[in-house]
Amino acid sequence: MQINSTLQALSFRNATANDIPLIQRLAHQIWHAYYPSIISVEQIEYMLPRMYGDDILAQELSDKTLRYELLFLEHAPIGYASYRFELPSVFLSKLYLNPDLHGKGLGRAALTHIEDAARAEHAASIYLFVNKRNEKAIRAYLRFGFTIEQEVVKDIGGGFVMDDYKMRKHLLYE
């Protein structure tokens, strides 16, 4: 499949409580496929239930300031995104795609979709946190116009820390 036709086959759908098992399955698959080169498997296993437990997801899906979306390619689920409107900013909390599909423009298309949503609410910027060792994602965010704003180390318990960059993209309006 060519990139243009791949991008045309990409679609987004708001997640509902019925999608919790799908989100959990995608998170488990994506995190275990991609993150062991960045953080330990022990940290992945520690974080997944704390980010994707039934109660956590149910709460996030009922939050009216948070948009939680599933990404589909030709009707097959390939990832998910969540972002919170904290106007004048939008916090991009999650953007995860099947690693087998990286490099096909899907991440850029998802970021464009999120930026369009932010612009529709007249947000001044979008910010996110990314692991300092996630060089592939950092390069992608830099190409999309994000800049590194600060370094953030946060203790998440269990002897683990999040060692991140906070990145931001300022949205310009004509």
MODELLER restraints for C-alpha pairs under 7 A, 6 or more apart:
rsr = mdl.restraints
at = mdl.atoms
rsr.add(forms.Gaussian(group=physical.xy_distance, feature=features.Distance(at['CA:3:A'], at['CA:104:A']), mean=5.96, stdev=0.5))
rsr.add(forms.Gaussian(group=physical.xy_distance, feature=features.Distance(at['CA:7:A'], at['CA:106:A']), mean=6.45, stdev=0.5))
rsr.add(forms.Gaussian(group=physical.xy_distance, feature=features.Distance(at['CA:9:A'], at['CA:73:A']), mean=5.40, stdev=0.5))
rsr.add(forms.Gaussian(group=physical.xy_distance, feature=features.Distance(at['CA:9:A'], at['CA:74:A']), mean=5.23, stdev=0.5))
rsr.add(forms.Gaussian(group=physical.xy_distance, feature=features.Distance(at['CA:10:A'], at['CA:72:A']), mean=5.64, stdev=0.5))
rsr.add(forms.Gaussian(group=physical.xy_distance, feature=features.Distance(at['CA:10:A'], at['CA:73:A']), mean=4.63, stdev=0.5))
rsr.add(forms.Gaussian(group=physical.xy_distance, feature=features.Distance(at['CA:10:A'], at['CA:74:A']), mean=6.68, stdev=0.5))
rsr.add(forms.Gaussian(group=physical.xy_distance, feature=features.Distance(at['CA:11:A'], at['CA:71:A']), mean=5.83, stdev=0.5))
rsr.add(forms.Gaussian(group=physical.xy_distance, feature=features.Distance(at['CA:11:A'], at['CA:72:A']), mean=5.15, stdev=0.5))
rsr.add(forms.Gaussian(group=physical.xy_distance, feature=features.Distance(at['CA:11:A'], at['CA:73:A']), mean=6.44, stdev=0.5))
rsr.add(forms.Gaussian(group=physical.xy_distance, feature=features.Distance(at['CA:12:A'], at['CA:69:A']), mean=6.21, stdev=0.5))
rsr.add(forms.Gaussian(group=physical.xy_distance, feature=features.Distance(at['CA:12:A'], at['CA:70:A']), mean=5.64, stdev=0.5))
rsr.add(forms.Gaussian(group=physical.xy_distance, feature=features.Distance(at['CA:12:A'], at['CA:71:A']), mean=4.76, stdev=0.5))
rsr.add(forms.Gaussian(group=physical.xy_distance, feature=features.Distance(at['CA:12:A'], at['CA:72:A']), mean=6.23, stdev=0.5))
rsr.add(forms.Gaussian(group=physical.xy_distance, feature=features.Distance(at['CA:13:A'], at['CA:69:A']), mean=5.34, stdev=0.5))
rsr.add(forms.Gaussian(group=physical.xy_distance, feature=features.Distance(at['CA:13:A'], at['CA:70:A']), mean=5.28, stdev=0.5))
rsr.add(forms.Gaussian(group=physical.xy_distance, feature=features.Distance(at['CA:13:A'], at['CA:71:A']), mean=6.70, stdev=0.5))
rsr.add(forms.Gaussian(group=physical.xy_distance, feature=features.Distance(at['CA:14:A'], at['CA:68:A']), mean=5.86, stdev=0.5))
rsr.add(forms.Gaussian(group=physical.xy_distance, feature=features.Distance(at['CA:14:A'], at['CA:69:A']), mean=4.36, stdev=0.5))
rsr.add(forms.Gaussian(group=physical.xy_distance, feature=features.Distance(at['CA:14:A'], at['CA:70:A']), mean=6.28, stdev=0.5))
rsr.add(forms.Gaussian(group=physical.xy_distance, feature=features.Distance(at['CA:15:A'], at['CA:68:A']), mean=5.57, stdev=0.5))
rsr.add(forms.Gaussian(group=physical.xy_distance, feature=features.Distance(at['CA:15:A'], at['CA:69:A']), mean=5.08, stdev=0.5))
rsr.add(forms.Gaussian(group=physical.xy_distance, feature=features.Distance(at['CA:15:A'], at['CA:70:A']), mean=5.94, stdev=0.5))
rsr.add(forms.Gaussian(group=physical.xy_distance, feature=features.Distance(at['CA:16:A'], at['CA:61:A']), mean=6.32, stdev=0.5))
rsr.add(forms.Gaussian(group=physical.xy_distance, feature=features.Distance(at['CA:17:A'], at['CA:58:A']), mean=6.06, stdev=0.5))
rsr.add(forms.Gaussian(group=physical.xy_distance, feature=features.Distance(at['CA:17:A'], at['CA:61:A']), mean=6.56, stdev=0.5))
rsr.add(forms.Gaussian(group=physical.xy_distance, feature=features.Distance(at['CA:20:A'], at['CA:54:A']), mean=6.88, stdev=0.5))
rsr.add(forms.Gaussian(group=physical.xy_distance, feature=features.Distance(at['CA:20:A'], at['CA:57:A']), mean=6.63, stdev=0.5))
rsr.add(forms.Gaussian(group=physical.xy_distance, feature=features.Distance(at['CA:24:A'], at['CA:52:A']), mean=6.00, stdev=0.5))
rsr.add(forms.Gaussian(group=physical.xy_distance, feature=features.Distance(at['CA:26:A'], at['CA:79:A']), mean=6.45, stdev=0.5))
rsr.add(forms.Gaussian(group=physical.xy_distance, feature=features.Distance(at['CA:30:A'], at['CA:97:A']), mean=6.90, stdev=0.5))
rsr.add(forms.Gaussian(group=physical.xy_distance, feature=features.Distance(at['CA:30:A'], at['CA:98:A']), mean=5.58, stdev=0.5))
rsr.add(forms.Gaussian(group=physical.xy_distance, feature=features.Distance(at['CA:30:A'], at['CA:99:A']), mean=6.70, stdev=0.5))
rsr.add(forms.Gaussian(group=physical.xy_distance, feature=features.Distance(at['CA:34:A'], at['CA:99:A']), mean=6.34, stdev=0.5))
rsr.add(forms.Gaussian(group=physical.xy_distance, feature=features.Distance(at['CA:38:A'], at['CA:133:A']), mean=5.78, stdev=0.5))
rsr.add(forms.Gaussian(group=physical.xy_distance, feature=features.Distance(at['CA:38:A'], at['CA:134:A']), mean=6.33, stdev=0.5))
rsr.add(forms.Gaussian(group=physical.xy_distance, feature=features.Distance(at['CA:43:A'], at['CA:160:A']), mean=6.67, stdev=0.5))
rsr.add(forms.Gaussian(group=physical.xy_distance, feature=features.Distance(at['CA:60:A'], at['CA:66:A']), mean=6.84, stdev=0.5))
rsr.add(forms.Gaussian(group=physical.xy_distance, feature=features.Distance(at['CA:61:A'], at['CA:68:A']), mean=6.57, stdev=0.5))
rsr.add(forms.Gaussian(group=physical.xy_distance, feature=features.Distance(at['CA:65:A'], at['CA:84:A']), mean=5.55, stdev=0.5))
rsr.add(forms.Gaussian(group=physical.xy_distance, feature=features.Distance(at['CA:65:A'], at['CA:85:A']), mean=5.46, stdev=0.5))
rsr.add(forms.Gaussian(group=physical.xy_distance, feature=features.Distance(at['CA:66:A'], at['CA:82:A']), mean=6.74, stdev=0.5))
rsr.add(forms.Gaussian(group=physical.xy_distance, feature=features.Distance(at['CA:66:A'], at['CA:83:A']), mean=5.62, stdev=0.5))
rsr.add(forms.Gaussian(group=physical.xy_distance, feature=features.Distance(at['CA:66:A'], at['CA:84:A']), mean=4.24, stdev=0.5))
rsr.add(forms.Gaussian(group=physical.xy_distance, feature=features.Distance(at['CA:66:A'], at['CA:85:A']), mean=6.42, stdev=0.5))
rsr.add(forms.Gaussian(group=physical.xy_distance, feature=features.Distance(at['CA:67:A'], at['CA:82:A']), mean=5.45, stdev=0.5))
rsr.add(forms.Gaussian(group=physical.xy_distance, feature=features.Distance(at['CA:67:A'], at['CA:83:A']), mean=5.42, stdev=0.5))
rsr.add(forms.Gaussian(group=physical.xy_distance, feature=features.Distance(at['CA:67:A'], at['CA:84:A']), mean=6.26, stdev=0.5))
rsr.add(forms.Gaussian(group=physical.xy_distance, feature=features.Distance(at['CA:68:A'], at['CA:81:A']), mean=5.84, stdev=0.5))
rsr.add(forms.Gaussian(group=physical.xy_distance, feature=features.Distance(at['CA:68:A'], at['CA:82:A']), mean=4.25, stdev=0.5))
rsr.add(forms.Gaussian(group=physical.xy_distance, feature=features.Distance(at['CA:68:A'], at['CA:83:A']), mean=6.70, stdev=0.5))
rsr.add(forms.Gaussian(group=physical.xy_distance, feature=features.Distance(at['CA:69:A'], at['CA:80:A']), mean=5.58, stdev=0.5))
rsr.add(forms.Gaussian(group=physical.xy_distance, feature=features.Distance(at['CA:69:A'], at['CA:81:A']), mean=5.27, stdev=0.5))
rsr.add(forms.Gaussian(group=physical.xy_distance, feature=features.Distance(at['CA:69:A'], at['CA:82:A']), mean=6.18, stdev=0.5))
rsr.add(forms.Gaussian(group=physical.xy_distance, feature=features.Distance(at['CA:70:A'], at['CA:77:A']), mean=6.94, stdev=0.5))
rsr.add(forms.Gaussian(group=physical.xy_distance, feature=features.Distance(at['CA:70:A'], at['CA:79:A']), mean=6.01, stdev=0.5))
rsr.add(forms.Gaussian(group=physical.xy_distance, feature=features.Distance(at['CA:70:A'], at['CA:80:A']), mean=4.35, stdev=0.5))
rsr.add(forms.Gaussian(group=physical.xy_distance, feature=features.Distance(at['CA:70:A'], at['CA:81:A']), mean=6.50, stdev=0.5))
rsr.add(forms.Gaussian(group=physical.xy_distance, feature=features.Distance(at['CA:71:A'], at['CA:77:A']), mean=5.83, stdev=0.5))
rsr.add(forms.Gaussian(group=physical.xy_distance, feature=features.Distance(at['CA:71:A'], at['CA:78:A']), mean=5.68, stdev=0.5))
rsr.add(forms.Gaussian(group=physical.xy_distance, feature=features.Distance(at['CA:71:A'], at['CA:79:A']), mean=5.02, stdev=0.5))
rsr.add(forms.Gaussian(group=physical.xy_distance, feature=features.Distance(at['CA:71:A'], at['CA:80:A']), mean=5.35, stdev=0.5))
rsr.add(forms.Gaussian(group=physical.xy_distance, feature=features.Distance(at['CA:72:A'], at['CA:78:A']), mean=5.42, stdev=0.5))
rsr.add(forms.Gaussian(group=physical.xy_distance, feature=features.Distance(at['CA:78:A'], at['CA:97:A']), mean=5.79, stdev=0.5))
rsr.add(forms.Gaussian(group=physical.xy_distance, feature=features.Distance(at['CA:78:A'], at['CA:98:A']), mean=5.44, stdev=0.5))
rsr.add(forms.Gaussian(group=physical.xy_distance, feature=features.Distance(at['CA:79:A'], at['CA:96:A']), mean=5.34, stdev=0.5))
rsr.add(forms.Gaussian(group=physical.xy_distance, feature=features.Distance(at['CA:79:A'], at['CA:97:A']), mean=4.28, stdev=0.5))
rsr.add(forms.Gaussian(group=physical.xy_distance, feature=features.Distance(at['CA:79:A'], at['CA:98:A']), mean=6.02, stdev=0.5))
rsr.add(forms.Gaussian(group=physical.xy_distance, feature=features.Distance(at['CA:80:A'], at['CA:95:A']), mean=5.90, stdev=0.5))
rsr.add(forms.Gaussian(group=physical.xy_distance, feature=features.Distance(at['CA:80:A'], at['CA:96:A']), mean=5.56, stdev=0.5))
rsr.add(forms.Gaussian(group=physical.xy_distance, feature=features.Distance(at['CA:80:A'], at['CA:97:A']), mean=6.74, stdev=0.5))
rsr.add(forms.Gaussian(group=physical.xy_distance, feature=features.Distance(at['CA:81:A'], at['CA:94:A']), mean=4.91, stdev=0.5))
rsr.add(forms.Gaussian(group=physical.xy_distance, feature=features.Distance(at['CA:81:A'], at['CA:95:A']), mean=4.30, stdev=0.5))
rsr.add(forms.Gaussian(group=physical.xy_distance, feature=features.Distance(at['CA:81:A'], at['CA:96:A']), mean=6.42, stdev=0.5))
rsr.add(forms.Gaussian(group=physical.xy_distance, feature=features.Distance(at['CA:82:A'], at['CA:92:A']), mean=6.32, stdev=0.5))
rsr.add(forms.Gaussian(group=physical.xy_distance, feature=features.Distance(at['CA:82:A'], at['CA:93:A']), mean=5.54, stdev=0.5))
rsr.add(forms.Gaussian(group=physical.xy_distance, feature=features.Distance(at['CA:82:A'], at['CA:94:A']), mean=4.99, stdev=0.5))
rsr.add(forms.Gaussian(group=physical.xy_distance, feature=features.Distance(at['CA:82:A'], at['CA:95:A']), mean=6.72, stdev=0.5))
rsr.add(forms.Gaussian(group=physical.xy_distance, feature=features.Distance(at['CA:83:A'], at['CA:90:A']), mean=6.65, stdev=0.5))
rsr.add(forms.Gaussian(group=physical.xy_distance, feature=features.Distance(at['CA:83:A'], at['CA:91:A']), mean=5.43, stdev=0.5))
rsr.add(forms.Gaussian(group=physical.xy_distance, feature=features.Distance(at['CA:83:A'], at['CA:92:A']), mean=4.33, stdev=0.5))
rsr.add(forms.Gaussian(group=physical.xy_distance, feature=features.Distance(at['CA:83:A'], at['CA:93:A']), mean=5.25, stdev=0.5))
rsr.add(forms.Gaussian(group=physical.xy_distance, feature=features.Distance(at['CA:83:A'], at['CA:94:A']), mean=6.81, stdev=0.5))
rsr.add(forms.Gaussian(group=physical.xy_distance, feature=features.Distance(at['CA:84:A'], at['CA:90:A']), mean=5.59, stdev=0.5))
rsr.add(forms.Gaussian(group=physical.xy_distance, feature=features.Distance(at['CA:84:A'], at['CA:91:A']), mean=5.08, stdev=0.5))
rsr.add(forms.Gaussian(group=physical.xy_distance, feature=features.Distance(at['CA:84:A'], at['CA:92:A']), mean=6.57, stdev=0.5))
rsr.add(forms.Gaussian(group=physical.xy_distance, feature=features.Distance(at['CA:85:A'], at['CA:91:A']), mean=6.54, stdev=0.5))
rsr.add(forms.Gaussian(group=physical.xy_distance, feature=features.Distance(at['CA:87:A'], at['CA:123:A']), mean=5.87, stdev=0.5))
rsr.add(forms.Gaussian(group=physical.xy_distance, feature=features.Distance(at['CA:88:A'], at['CA:123:A']), mean=4.82, stdev=0.5))
rsr.add(forms.Gaussian(group=physical.xy_distance, feature=features.Distance(at['CA:88:A'], at['CA:124:A']), mean=5.34, stdev=0.5))
rsr.add(forms.Gaussian(group=physical.xy_distance, feature=features.Distance(at['CA:88:A'], at['CA:125:A']), mean=6.97, stdev=0.5))
rsr.add(forms.Gaussian(group=physical.xy_distance, feature=features.Distance(at['CA:89:A'], at['CA:123:A']), mean=5.26, stdev=0.5))
rsr.add(forms.Gaussian(group=physical.xy_distance, feature=features.Distance(at['CA:89:A'], at['CA:124:A']), mean=5.66, stdev=0.5))
rsr.add(forms.Gaussian(group=physical.xy_distance, feature=features.Distance(at['CA:89:A'], at['CA:125:A']), mean=4.86, stdev=0.5))
rsr.add(forms.Gaussian(group=physical.xy_distance, feature=features.Distance(at['CA:89:A'], at['CA:126:A']), mean=5.57, stdev=0.5))
rsr.add(forms.Gaussian(group=physical.xy_distance, feature=features.Distance(at['CA:90:A'], at['CA:118:A']), mean=6.41, stdev=0.5))
rsr.add(forms.Gaussian(group=physical.xy_distance, feature=features.Distance(at['CA:90:A'], at['CA:123:A']), mean=6.61, stdev=0.5))
rsr.add(forms.Gaussian(group=physical.xy_distance, feature=features.Distance(at['CA:90:A'], at['CA:125:A']), mean=6.33, stdev=0.5))
rsr.add(forms.Gaussian(group=physical.xy_distance, feature=features.Distance(at['CA:90:A'], at['CA:126:A']), mean=4.66, stdev=0.5))
rsr.add(forms.Gaussian(group=physical.xy_distance, feature=features.Distance(at['CA:90:A'], at['CA:127:A']), mean=6.36, stdev=0.5))
rsr.add(forms.Gaussian(group=physical.xy_distance, feature=features.Distance(at['CA:91:A'], at['CA:126:A']), mean=5.81, stdev=0.5))
rsr.add(forms.Gaussian(group=physical.xy_distance, feature=features.Distance(at['CA:91:A'], at['CA:127:A']), mean=5.10, stdev=0.5))
rsr.add(forms.Gaussian(group=physical.xy_distance, feature=features.Distance(at['CA:91:A'], at['CA:128:A']), mean=5.85, stdev=0.5))
rsr.add(forms.Gaussian(group=physical.xy_distance, feature=features.Distance(at['CA:92:A'], at['CA:126:A']), mean=6.72, stdev=0.5))
rsr.add(forms.Gaussian(group=physical.xy_distance, feature=features.Distance(at['CA:92:A'], at['CA:127:A']), mean=6.00, stdev=0.5))
rsr.add(forms.Gaussian(group=physical.xy_distance, feature=features.Distance(at['CA:92:A'], at['CA:128:A']), mean=5.05, stdev=0.5))
rsr.add(forms.Gaussian(group=physical.xy_distance, feature=features.Distance(at['CA:93:A'], at['CA:128:A']), mean=6.30, stdev=0.5))
rsr.add(forms.Gaussian(group=physical.xy_distance, feature=features.Distance(at['CA:124:A'], at['CA:170:A']), mean=5.98, stdev=0.5))
rsr.add(forms.Gaussian(group=physical.xy_distance, feature=features.Distance(at['CA:124:A'], at['CA:171:A']), mean=5.31, stdev=0.5))
rsr.add(forms.Gaussian(group=physical.xy_distance, feature=features.Distance(at['CA:125:A'], at['CA:168:A']), mean=6.70, stdev=0.5))
rsr.add(forms.Gaussian(group=physical.xy_distance, feature=features.Distance(at['CA:125:A'], at['CA:169:A']), mean=5.43, stdev=0.5))
rsr.add(forms.Gaussian(group=physical.xy_distance, feature=features.Distance(at['CA:125:A'], at['CA:170:A']), mean=4.24, stdev=0.5))
rsr.add(forms.Gaussian(group=physical.xy_distance, feature=features.Distance(at['CA:125:A'], at['CA:171:A']), mean=5.15, stdev=0.5))
rsr.add(forms.Gaussian(group=physical.xy_distance, feature=features.Distance(at['CA:126:A'], at['CA:168:A']), mean=5.60, stdev=0.5))
rsr.add(forms.Gaussian(group=physical.xy_distance, feature=features.Distance(at['CA:126:A'], at['CA:169:A']), mean=5.28, stdev=0.5))
rsr.add(forms.Gaussian(group=physical.xy_distance, feature=features.Distance(at['CA:126:A'], at['CA:170:A']), mean=6.61, stdev=0.5))
rsr.add(forms.Gaussian(group=physical.xy_distance, feature=features.Distance(at['CA:127:A'], at['CA:167:A']), mean=5.52, stdev=0.5))
rsr.add(forms.Gaussian(group=physical.xy_distance, feature=features.Distance(at['CA:127:A'], at['CA:168:A']), mean=4.15, stdev=0.5))
rsr.add(forms.Gaussian(group=physical.xy_distance, feature=features.Distance(at['CA:127:A'], at['CA:169:A']), mean=6.34, stdev=0.5))
rsr.add(forms.Gaussian(group=physical.xy_distance, feature=features.Distance(at['CA:128:A'], at['CA:166:A']), mean=5.74, stdev=0.5))
rsr.add(forms.Gaussian(group=physical.xy_distance, feature=features.Distance(at['CA:128:A'], at['CA:167:A']), mean=5.42, stdev=0.5))
rsr.add(forms.Gaussian(group=physical.xy_distance, feature=features.Distance(at['CA:128:A'], at['CA:168:A']), mean=6.51, stdev=0.5))
rsr.add(forms.Gaussian(group=physical.xy_distance, feature=features.Distance(at['CA:129:A'], at['CA:164:A']), mean=5.90, stdev=0.5))
rsr.add(forms.Gaussian(group=physical.xy_distance, feature=features.Distance(at['CA:129:A'], at['CA:165:A']), mean=5.57, stdev=0.5))
rsr.add(forms.Gaussian(group=physical.xy_distance, feature=features.Distance(at['CA:129:A'], at['CA:166:A']), mean=4.54, stdev=0.5))
rsr.add(forms.Gaussian(group=physical.xy_distance, feature=features.Distance(at['CA:129:A'], at['CA:167:A']), mean=6.17, stdev=0.5))
rsr.add(forms.Gaussian(group=physical.xy_distance, feature=features.Distance(at['CA:130:A'], at['CA:164:A']), mean=5.13, stdev=0.5))
rsr.add(forms.Gaussian(group=physical.xy_distance, feature=features.Distance(at['CA:130:A'], at['CA:165:A']), mean=5.40, stdev=0.5))
rsr.add(forms.Gaussian(group=physical.xy_distance, feature=features.Distance(at['CA:130:A'], at['CA:166:A']), mean=6.65, stdev=0.5))
rsr.add(forms.Gaussian(group=physical.xy_distance, feature=features.Distance(at['CA:131:A'], at['CA:162:A']), mean=6.99, stdev=0.5))
rsr.add(forms.Gaussian(group=physical.xy_distance, feature=features.Distance(at['CA:131:A'], at['CA:163:A']), mean=5.73, stdev=0.5))
rsr.add(forms.Gaussian(group=physical.xy_distance, feature=features.Distance(at['CA:131:A'], at['CA:164:A']), mean=4.21, stdev=0.5))
rsr.add(forms.Gaussian(group=physical.xy_distance, feature=features.Distance(at['CA:131:A'], at['CA:165:A']), mean=6.30, stdev=0.5))
rsr.add(forms.Gaussian(group=physical.xy_distance, feature=features.Distance(at['CA:132:A'], at['CA:163:A']), mean=6.15, stdev=0.5))
rsr.add(forms.Gaussian(group=physical.xy_distance, feature=features.Distance(at['CA:132:A'], at['CA:164:A']), mean=4.98, stdev=0.5))
rsr.add(forms.Gaussian(group=physical.xy_distance, feature=features.Distance(at['CA:132:A'], at['CA:165:A']), mean=5.83, stdev=0.5))
rsr.add(forms.Gaussian(group=physical.xy_distance, feature=features.Distance(at['CA:145:A'], at['CA:169:A']), mean=5.87, stdev=0.5))
rsr.add(forms.Gaussian(group=physical.xy_distance, feature=features.Distance(at['CA:146:A'], at['CA:167:A']), mean=5.92, stdev=0.5))
rsr.add(forms.Gaussian(group=physical.xy_distance, feature=features.Distance(at['CA:146:A'], at['CA:168:A']), mean=5.01, stdev=0.5))
rsr.add(forms.Gaussian(group=physical.xy_distance, feature=features.Distance(at['CA:146:A'], at['CA:169:A']), mean=4.26, stdev=0.5))
rsr.add(forms.Gaussian(group=physical.xy_distance, feature=features.Distance(at['CA:147:A'], at['CA:167:A']), mean=5.33, stdev=0.5))
rsr.add(forms.Gaussian(group=physical.xy_distance, feature=features.Distance(at['CA:147:A'], at['CA:168:A']), mean=5.50, stdev=0.5))
rsr.add(forms.Gaussian(group=physical.xy_distance, feature=features.Distance(at['CA:147:A'], at['CA:169:A']), mean=6.39, stdev=0.5))
rsr.add(forms.Gaussian(group=physical.xy_distance, feature=features.Distance(at['CA:148:A'], at['CA:165:A']), mean=6.35, stdev=0.5))
rsr.add(forms.Gaussian(group=physical.xy_distance, feature=features.Distance(at['CA:148:A'], at['CA:166:A']), mean=6.01, stdev=0.5))
rsr.add(forms.Gaussian(group=physical.xy_distance, feature=features.Distance(at['CA:148:A'], at['CA:167:A']), mean=4.41, stdev=0.5))
rsr.add(forms.Gaussian(group=physical.xy_distance, feature=features.Distance(at['CA:148:A'], at['CA:168:A']), mean=6.63, stdev=0.5))
rsr.add(forms.Gaussian(group=physical.xy_distance, feature=features.Distance(at['CA:149:A'], at['CA:166:A']), mean=5.49, stdev=0.5))
rsr.add(forms.Gaussian(group=physical.xy_distance, feature=features.Distance(at['CA:149:A'], at['CA:167:A']), mean=5.22, stdev=0.5))
rsr.add(forms.Gaussian(group=physical.xy_distance, feature=features.Distance(at['CA:149:A'], at['CA:168:A']), mean=6.46, stdev=0.5))
rsr.add(forms.Gaussian(group=physical.xy_distance, feature=features.Distance(at['CA:150:A'], at['CA:165:A']), mean=5.80, stdev=0.5))
rsr.add(forms.Gaussian(group=physical.xy_distance, feature=features.Distance(at['CA:150:A'], at['CA:166:A']), mean=5.28, stdev=0.5))
rsr.add(forms.Gaussian(group=physical.xy_distance, feature=features.Distance(at['CA:151:A'], at['CA:164:A']), mean=5.92, stdev=0.5))
rsr.add(forms.Gaussian(group=physical.xy_distance, feature=features.Distance(at['CA:151:A'], at['CA:165:A']), mean=4.60, stdev=0.5))
rsr.add(forms.Gaussian(group=physical.xy_distance, feature=features.Distance(at['CA:151:A'], at['CA:166:A']), mean=6.14, stdev=0.5))
rsr.add(forms.Gaussian(group=physical.xy_distance, feature=features.Distance(at['CA:152:A'], at['CA:163:A']), mean=6.09, stdev=0.5))
rsr.add(forms.Gaussian(group=physical.xy_distance, feature=features.Distance(at['CA:152:A'], at['CA:164:A']), mean=5.18, stdev=0.5))
rsr.add(forms.Gaussian(group=physical.xy_distance, feature=features.Distance(at['CA:152:A'], at['CA:165:A']), mean=5.90, stdev=0.5))
rsr.add(forms.Gaussian(group=physical.xy_distance, feature=features.Distance(at['CA:152:A'], at['CA:166:A']), mean=6.72, stdev=0.5))
rsr.add(forms.Gaussian(group=physical.xy_distance, feature=features.Distance(at['CA:153:A'], at['CA:161:A']), mean=6.55, stdev=0.5))
rsr.add(forms.Gaussian(group=physical.xy_distance, feature=features.Distance(at['CA:153:A'], at['CA:162:A']), mean=5.54, stdev=0.5))
rsr.add(forms.Gaussian(group=physical.xy_distance, feature=features.Distance(at['CA:153:A'], at['CA:163:A']), mean=4.53, stdev=0.5))
rsr.add(forms.Gaussian(group=physical.xy_distance, feature=features.Distance(at['CA:153:A'], at['CA:164:A']), mean=6.15, stdev=0.5))
rsr.add(forms.Gaussian(group=physical.xy_distance, feature=features.Distance(at['CA:154:A'], at['CA:161:A']), mean=5.39, stdev=0.5))
rsr.add(forms.Gaussian(group=physical.xy_distance, feature=features.Distance(at['CA:154:A'], at['CA:162:A']), mean=5.08, stdev=0.5))
rsr.add(forms.Gaussian(group=physical.xy_distance, feature=features.Distance(at['CA:154:A'], at['CA:163:A']), mean=6.66, stdev=0.5))
rsr.add(forms.Gaussian(group=physical.xy_distance, feature=features.Distance(at['CA:155:A'], at['CA:161:A']), mean=4.36, stdev=0.5))
rsr.add(forms.Gaussian(group=physical.xy_distance, feature=features.Distance(at['CA:155:A'], at['CA:162:A']), mean=6.42, stdev=0.5))
rsr.add(forms.Gaussian(group=physical.xy_distance, feature=features.Distance(at['CA:156:A'], at['CA:162:A']), mean=6.76, stdev=0.5))
